[in-house]
């Protein structure tokens, strides 16, 4: 079991000292889903959302979110991202609640002493929140679901690949 490192000797939160860690190439991929009404997905696909191109705006917002992660998550280090890529997969098939989905996948990369898992998950979350914001006028029941780390590579803890759900 890994030791929690974000506490000082007094038990208070701290930012971990990464100054002695080696700089390595690090990559993380995260994913989440946005569940929405079929009519909402159709309007997104047809470009009929009043605020504009939903997925284009969500893509830019996700990249911006990854870049701003240390401003949102208190103990995250500001890092130089070398790449952030966000993709969307639309699925019009209905789930048990009659909703369809957009799966958001984000991959973040850096070369440095700390990983980019939080940046990838923040990118997915902000992209999902942007979809909600742009569509809330016609679908207030949108759900952002299952944001999680799919895989990461690099660093002292090694590679990680999530088990399928």
C-alpha positions as CSV (number, residue, x, y, z in Angstrom):
1,X,0.0,0.0,0.0
2,X,1.4,3.4,-1.0
3,X,2.0,5.9,1.8
4,X,0.0,9.2,1.7
5,X,2.5,12.0,1.1
6,X,0.4,15.1,1.3
7,X,0.7,15.6,5.1
8,X,3.5,17.2,7.1
9,X,4.7,15.9,10.5
10,X,1.9,17.8,12.2
11,X,-0.8,16.1,10.1
12,X,-1.5,19.2,8.0
13,X,-1.8,19.3,4.3
14,X,1.3,20.2,2.3
15,X,2.5,20.2,-1.3
16,X,4.9,17.3,-1.8
17,X,8.6,18.2,-2.5
18,X,9.4,16.9,-5.9
19,X,12.8,18.6,-6.2
20,X,14.7,15.4,-5.9
21,X,12.6,13.4,-8.3
22,X,13.9,12.6,-11.8
23,X,12.3,14.3,-14.8
24,X,10.8,11.6,-16.9
25,X,8.3,11.6,-19.7
26,X,4.8,11.2,-18.2
27,X,1.5,10.6,-19.8
28,X,-2.0,10.1,-18.4
29,X,-5.4,9.4,-20.0
30,X,-8.7,9.9,-18.3
31,X,-12.3,9.4,-19.4
32,X,-15.8,10.3,-18.4
33,X,-19.3,10.3,-19.9
34,X,-22.0,12.9,-20.3
35,X,-25.5,11.4,-20.3
36,X,-28.1,13.4,-22.0
37,X,-31.5,13.3,-23.8
38,X,-31.4,12.0,-27.4
39,X,-32.9,15.3,-28.6
40,X,-30.0,17.2,-27.0
41,X,-27.4,15.0,-28.7
42,X,-29.2,15.4,-32.0
43,X,-29.1,19.2,-31.6
44,X,-25.4,19.1,-30.7
45,X,-24.7,17.0,-33.8
46,X,-26.7,19.3,-36.0
47,X,-25.2,22.5,-34.6
48,X,-28.5,23.7,-33.3
49,X,-27.4,24.7,-29.8
50,X,-27.8,28.5,-29.3
51,X,-24.5,29.0,-27.6
52,X,-22.5,27.5,-30.6
53,X,-20.5,24.4,-31.5
54,X,-20.7,22.5,-28.2
55,X,-17.9,20.0,-28.8
56,X,-15.5,22.5,-30.2
57,X,-16.0,24.8,-27.2
58,X,-15.8,21.8,-24.8
59,X,-12.5,20.8,-26.4
60,X,-10.9,24.2,-25.9
61,X,-12.4,24.4,-22.3
62,X,-10.9,21.0,-21.5
63,X,-7.4,22.0,-22.6
64,X,-7.7,25.2,-20.6
65,X,-8.9,23.3,-17.6
66,X,-5.9,21.0,-17.8
67,X,-3.6,24.0,-17.9
68,X,-5.3,25.5,-14.8
69,X,-5.4,22.4,-12.7
70,X,-3.0,23.8,-10.0
71,X,-5.4,26.8,-9.6
72,X,-8.3,24.4,-8.8
73,X,-6.7,21.5,-6.9
74,X,-4.7,23.0,-4.0
75,X,-1.8,20.5,-3.7
76,X,-1.1,20.1,-7.5
77,X,2.2,21.4,-8.8
78,X,2.2,23.8,-11.7
79,X,3.7,21.8,-14.5
80,X,4.7,22.5,-18.1
81,X,2.2,20.5,-20.2
82,X,3.8,19.4,-23.4
83,X,0.5,18.1,-24.9
84,X,-3.2,17.9,-24.1
85,X,-5.6,16.1,-26.5
86,X,-9.3,15.7,-26.0
87,X,-11.6,13.5,-28.0
88,X,-15.4,12.8,-28.0
89,X,-17.3,9.7,-28.9
90,X,-21.0,10.2,-29.4
91,X,-23.4,7.2,-28.7
92,X,-27.0,7.6,-29.7
93,X,-28.0,4.2,-28.2
94,X,-30.2,4.6,-25.1
95,X,-29.3,3.4,-21.6
96,X,-31.9,2.0,-19.1
97,X,-32.9,5.6,-18.3
98,X,-33.5,6.5,-22.0
99,X,-30.4,8.7,-22.2
100,X,-27.6,8.6,-24.8
101,X,-24.0,9.6,-24.1
102,X,-20.9,11.5,-25.2
103,X,-17.7,9.9,-23.9
104,X,-14.9,12.3,-23.3
105,X,-11.2,11.1,-23.4
106,X,-8.3,13.4,-22.5
107,X,-4.6,12.6,-22.6
108,X,-2.1,14.9,-21.0
109,X,1.7,14.8,-21.3
110,X,4.8,16.3,-19.7
111,X,8.4,15.7,-19.0
112,X,9.1,16.5,-15.4
113,X,9.3,15.3,-11.8
114,X,5.5,14.8,-11.3
115,X,2.7,13.2,-13.2
116,X,-0.3,14.5,-15.1
117,X,-3.2,12.4,-13.9
118,X,-5.0,15.4,-12.3
119,X,-4.6,17.4,-15.5
120,X,-6.1,14.7,-17.6
121,X,-9.0,14.2,-15.2
122,X,-9.5,18.0,-14.9
123,X,-9.7,18.2,-18.7
124,X,-12.4,15.6,-18.8
125,X,-14.4,17.3,-16.0
126,X,-14.2,20.8,-17.5
127,X,-15.1,19.5,-20.9
128,X,-18.2,17.8,-19.4
129,X,-19.2,20.8,-17.4
130,X,-18.9,22.9,-20.6
131,X,-21.3,20.6,-22.4
132,X,-23.7,20.9,-19.5
133,X,-23.4,24.7,-19.5
134,X,-24.0,25.0,-23.2
135,X,-27.0,22.7,-23.2
136,X,-28.6,23.4,-19.8
137,X,-31.3,25.6,-21.4
138,X,-32.8,22.6,-23.1
139,X,-31.7,19.7,-20.8
140,X,-31.2,20.4,-17.1
141,X,-31.0,16.6,-16.4
142,X,-27.6,16.1,-18.0
143,X,-25.3,13.9,-15.9
144,X,-21.5,13.9,-15.9
145,X,-20.5,10.4,-14.9
146,X,-17.6,8.1,-14.3
147,X,-14.6,10.5,-14.5
148,X,-11.6,8.3,-13.9
149,X,-8.0,7.6,-14.8
150,X,-7.7,5.0,-17.6
151,X,-3.9,4.8,-17.7
152,X,-0.7,6.5,-16.8
153,X,3.0,6.0,-17.6
154,X,6.2,7.4,-16.3
155,X,7.5,8.2,-12.9
156,X,8.6,6.3,-9.8
157,X,5.3,4.5,-9.3
158,X,5.4,3.0,-12.8
159,X,2.6,2.4,-15.3
160,X,-1.0,2.0,-14.4
161,X,-3.9,0.6,-16.5
162,X,-7.4,0.7,-15.0
163,X,-9.5,-2.5,-15.0
164,X,-12.5,-2.3,-17.4
165,X,-15.8,-1.4,-15.8
